[in-house]
Amino acid sequence: MELYNDKGFEATTVAEIAARAEVTERTFYRYFADKREVLFQANALADVLARATATAADPLAPLEVITHALTEAAPVFEERAELVRQRQAVIAANPELQERELAKLASLVSILAHALRERGLDPTTAALAAEIGIAAFKVAFDRWINDPGRHTLAQHIRETLDATRRLTAPAEQAAATDDGSLPGQENVT
């Protein structure tokens, strides 16, 4: 991450990464197909989401299951908050990596949708809930990365999914709670 942040992703070579890690290039390639994989290596996130979706209490509405799964996954990021923020800065600076990040998020949608179908949801509802959940996660993650107050990712996830629920609330209910801010956030004008 230091090399990527100091030199830029494109200018950093595998040889430099291997040297910084005190391994040979050959060893690097045993673990990673290329230098992008350092940023997108398989991690526990998919497993946590699938397990948390499968074990969420019954009966919960689909978005409640998604909220549970995403908040259960939040520690995967929070435990390495500074590294996650550095990684996100590298991705934000490189369109190729942004595209790869979107593909990774799409795979999480598939994992969540499959887990929701395993809970008995019909395929359309499962797909829609998973898409909404990951879209809300993207917003929550961005808020967390840029949060000067350093609130938890889980808090941002809950607030963002609460805002998502208000999108389909009756107009009078949504108007009573919607001042343009998320819960727990003052509307600054």
Secondary structure, 3 states (H helix, E strand, C coil): CHHHHHHCCCCCCHHHHHHHHCCCHHHHHHHCCCCCHHHHCCCCHHHHHHHHHHHCCCCCCHHHHHHHHHHHHHHHHHCCHHHHHHHHHHHHCCHHHHHHHHHHHHHHHHHHHHHHHHCCCCHHHHHHHHHHHHHHHHHHHHHHHCCCCCCCHHHHHHHHHHHHHHCCCCHHHHHHHCCCCCCCCCCCC
